Amino acid sequence: MHGTGTDPIATFCGNCNCGCPQLFVDPAAPAEKRVRITDDFGQQVQMSEEQFRDLVAQAKSGALDDLAASAV
């Protein structure tokens, strides 16, 4: 995963100016906190690149589809 510092890698929404959730990678952070996801309320989740890869793999496999469907 390539580091971007303070520039977001992805924005999850993007249809408004309300502070949409964003994904960041901080190469200067400790390995266990390198990936950061912020929400539109100012909270954040930090995880390792390995944990993030696992999250992406689960999403790709469909393991999170039921969760996403129930949130709608």
N, C-alpha and C positions, 0 to 999 in steps of 0.2 A: 504494500500500500504506500503510495507516495504522499509525503507530508505537504501540507499547505499552510501551516501556521495559522494565521487569523482569517484566511479566506475560506468561506464555506465550500465544501465539495458538492453539497446538494441542499436544496430548499424544498421542503415538503409542504406544498400549498402553492405559494407563489402568485395567487390570484388576488392578493390584497396587500396592504401596507400595515398589517396588524402584528408583525413580529412572528412570522411563520416559523415552525420548527426547522432547524438546520443541522447538518452534519459537518463536523470539523475533524481534522487530524492534526495534532500538535506534535511534531517530531521532537520538540524539546521536553515534552512531558515524560514522566516515568512510564515505562513500558505498559504497566497495568492500567494507565489512565490516558493513553495516547489518543483514543477515539472518543469524541465528545458529541453528544446529541443534545441540543438545547430545545426547549419548548417555547411557546408564545407567552408564558407566564414568568420567564426568567429562571426557570429551573433547568437542571442539566443532569445527564447521565454520563458517566465516564467508564470506559471499558478498554480492555486490551484489543489489539488487532485480531488476535486469535478468537476472542469472544465475539467480535464483530463479524468475522468470517463465518462463525457458527450461526449467528443470527441470520445472515444473508443466505446461507445454505438451507436453513430451515424454511425461510420464506420462499426460496426457489422450489423447494420440494413440495410445497403446499401445506406444510405443517401448521402454518399460521392462518390459513384461509378461513377456518371456522371462526376464529377470533375476530378477523376483519369483517366477516359477514354479520356477526352479532353486534358489532359496534355501529352498524348503519341504521 
